[in-house]
Amino acid sequence: MLGYLSGDALCTPRNLYAFGRDGFLPAAFGRVHPVARTPRLAIWTHAAIVFAVASSGSFVALAIVANVATLTLYVLACLAAIALKRRDVRTEDVPFAFPGATAIAILAIGAVLFVMSSATWQEFGATALCLAVASVLYVLRRKSEAVQTVSP
């Protein structure tokens, strides 16, 4: 649990930073401290939200939102790895590849789906609601960008 929480404390604020940088959240979230080069507002916001939710006294609510959402992200990451390998997507250098990578990703998807089979409808509903809200925000942002690009 300590490892997971430590990883979350380092990773999730960077998601808020990226959302701010890319225009999904206010631009202030996309700024970094001039000396430490860390997304200070994103880190403090994440810490405040976690503290508020954890102080609510209901770990069940946290587990409901986090369980299926995290497992869904794992499945999406495996699918992305398969798609990127199939399309031979590269950056500056040859990507790390090894025999059986696709088979391992498929096995991982199977394992995650097996774990997800014990989730409740409430957990799936919470994840679906979060995905729906995120999708609407994404579509609105894309339409806003398209209007800005067309207008002089």
C-alpha positions as a Python dict, from the first residue, in 0.01 Angstrom:
ca = {
    (1, 'M'): (0, 0, 0),
    (2, 'L'): (287, 238, 80),
    (3, 'G'): (434, 180, -265),
    (4, 'Y'): (102, 245, -436),
    (5, 'L'): (37, 560, -235),
    (6, 'S'): (389, 688, -296),
    (7, 'G'): (349, 631, -669),
    (8, 'D'): (13, 804, -665),
    (9, 'A'): (155, 1102, -475),
    (10, 'L'): (423, 1141, -742),
    (11, 'C'): (208, 1065, -1046),
    (12, 'T'): (-138, 1215, -1001),
    (13, 'P'): (-25, 1577, -954),
    (14, 'R'): (157, 1543, -1287),
    (15, 'N'): (-176, 1450, -1444),
    (16, 'L'): (-324, 1773, -1309),
    (17, 'Y'): (-17, 1955, -1444),
    (18, 'A'): (-65, 1801, -1791),
    (19, 'F'): (-436, 1888, -1789),
    (20, 'G'): (-346, 2248, -1705),
    (21, 'R'): (-71, 2258, -1967),
    (22, 'D'): (-307, 2119, -2233),
    (23, 'G'): (-599, 2347, -2145),
    (24, 'F'): (-833, 2100, -1973),
    (25, 'L'): (-780, 2278, -1638),
    (26, 'P'): (-685, 2641, -1572),
    (27, 'A'): (-338, 2727, -1702),
    (28, 'A'): (-209, 2782, -1346),
    (29, 'F'): (-204, 2403, -1303),
    (30, 'G'): (32, 2380, -1600),
    (31, 'R'): (302, 2599, -1447),
    (32, 'V'): (613, 2473, -1272),
    (33, 'H'): (812, 2630, -991),
    (34, 'P'): (1103, 2829, -1141),
    (35, 'V'): (1367, 2672, -913),
    (36, 'A'): (1235, 2329, -815),
    (37, 'R'): (1073, 2269, -1159),
    (38, 'T'): (776, 2096, -995),
    (39, 'P'): (407, 2163, -1057),
    (40, 'R'): (352, 2317, -714),
    (41, 'L'): (-17, 2412, -755),
    (42, 'A'): (-101, 2066, -892),
    (43, 'I'): (80, 1896, -602),
    (44, 'W'): (-91, 2106, -335),
    (45, 'T'): (-431, 2070, -500),
    (46, 'H'): (-393, 1692, -517),
    (47, 'A'): (-282, 1682, -152),
    (48, 'A'): (-580, 1896, -45),
    (49, 'I'): (-829, 1680, -236),
    (50, 'V'): (-683, 1358, -97),
    (51, 'F'): (-686, 1501, 256),
    (52, 'A'): (-1048, 1617, 221),
    (53, 'V'): (-1172, 1286, 84),
    (54, 'A'): (-968, 1080, 332),
    (55, 'S'): (-1097, 1292, 618),
    (56, 'S'): (-1456, 1229, 513),
    (57, 'G'): (-1435, 902, 705),
    (58, 'S'): (-1546, 683, 417),
    (59, 'F'): (-1275, 467, 267),
    (60, 'V'): (-1548, 282, 79),
    (61, 'A'): (-1613, 586, -145),
    (62, 'L'): (-1244, 605, -233),
    (63, 'A'): (-1225, 236, -309),
    (64, 'I'): (-1534, 247, -530),
    (65, 'V'): (-1394, 524, -747),
    (66, 'A'): (-1037, 391, -757),
    (67, 'N'): (-1091, 19, -808),
    (68, 'V'): (-1240, -14, -1155),
    (69, 'A'): (-1088, 314, -1275),
    (70, 'T'): (-734, 196, -1203),
    (71, 'L'): (-795, -144, -1358),
    (72, 'T'): (-948, 21, -1666),
    (73, 'L'): (-633, 230, -1704),
    (74, 'Y'): (-423, -88, -1687),
    (75, 'V'): (-628, -245, -1966),
    (76, 'L'): (-599, 71, -2177),
    (77, 'A'): (-222, 80, -2123),
    (78, 'C'): (-192, -282, -2239),
    (79, 'L'): (-406, -209, -2545),
    (80, 'A'): (-197, 99, -2622),
    (81, 'A'): (125, -105, -2595),
    (82, 'I'): (-15, -358, -2843),
    (83, 'A'): (-131, -85, -3085),
    (84, 'L'): (197, 108, -3066),
    (85, 'K'): (399, -207, -3128),
    (86, 'R'): (176, -309, -3420),
    (87, 'R'): (203, 37, -3578),
    (88, 'D'): (578, 52, -3504),
    (89, 'V'): (545, 393, -3339),
    (90, 'R'): (884, 538, -3243),
    (91, 'T'): (1032, 853, -3104),
    (92, 'E'): (1402, 926, -3144),
    (93, 'D'): (1543, 577, -3098),
    (94, 'V'): (1457, 213, -3145),
    (95, 'P'): (1185, 119, -2894),
    (96, 'F'): (1244, -141, -2628),
    (97, 'A'): (1099, -463, -2763),
    (98, 'F'): (1129, -826, -2664),
    (99, 'P'): (985, -1154, -2786),
    (100, 'G'): (638, -1224, -2653),
    (101, 'A'): (558, -863, -2558),
    (102, 'T'): (217, -878, -2725),
    (103, 'A'): (136, -1211, -2561),
    (104, 'I'): (230, -1070, -2221),
    (105, 'A'): (5, -767, -2278),
    (106, 'I'): (-283, -995, -2376),
    (107, 'L'): (-226, -1212, -2066),
    (108, 'A'): (-219, -896, -1852),
    (109, 'I'): (-551, -785, -2002),
    (110, 'G'): (-697, -1126, -1919),
    (111, 'A'): (-569, -1105, -1561),
    (112, 'V'): (-710, -756, -1514),
    (113, 'L'): (-1046, -857, -1657),
    (114, 'F'): (-1051, -1153, -1420),
    (115, 'V'): (-991, -920, -1124),
    (116, 'M'): (-1255, -678, -1258),
    (117, 'S'): (-1510, -959, -1273),
    (118, 'S'): (-1548, -928, -896),
    (119, 'A'): (-1627, -555, -910),
    (120, 'T'): (-1974, -431, -825),
    (121, 'W'): (-2212, -244, -1053),
    (122, 'Q'): (-2162, 57, -827),
    (123, 'E'): (-1788, 54, -906),
    (124, 'F'): (-1853, 25, -1280),
    (125, 'G'): (-2111, 303, -1256),
    (126, 'A'): (-1871, 540, -1078),
    (127, 'T'): (-1605, 474, -1342),
    (128, 'A'): (-1856, 519, -1626),
    (129, 'L'): (-1969, 850, -1477),
    (130, 'C'): (-1609, 975, -1455),
    (131, 'L'): (-1540, 864, -1814),
    (132, 'A'): (-1859, 1033, -1936),
    (133, 'V'): (-1773, 1364, -1769),
    (134, 'A'): (-1416, 1349, -1901),
    (135, 'S'): (-1540, 1268, -2251),
    (136, 'V'): (-1784, 1561, -2253),
    (137, 'L'): (-1508, 1797, -2135),
    (138, 'Y'): (-1277, 1663, -2404),
    (139, 'V'): (-1534, 1711, -2682),
    (140, 'L'): (-1614, 2063, -2562),
    (141, 'R'): (-1244, 2151, -2560),
    (142, 'R'): (-1192, 2012, -2911),
    (143, 'K'): (-1491, 2208, -3042),
    (144, 'S'): (-1359, 2522, -2873),
    (145, 'E'): (-1019, 2470, -3039),
    (146, 'A'): (-1184, 2417, -3377),
    (147, 'V'): (-1382, 2742, -3344),
    (148, 'Q'): (-1069, 2932, -3242),
    (149, 'T'): (-876, 2789, -3536),
    (150, 'V'): (-1145, 2884, -3790),
    (151, 'S'): (-1217, 3236, -3663),
    (152, 'P'): (-963, 3509, -3751),
}
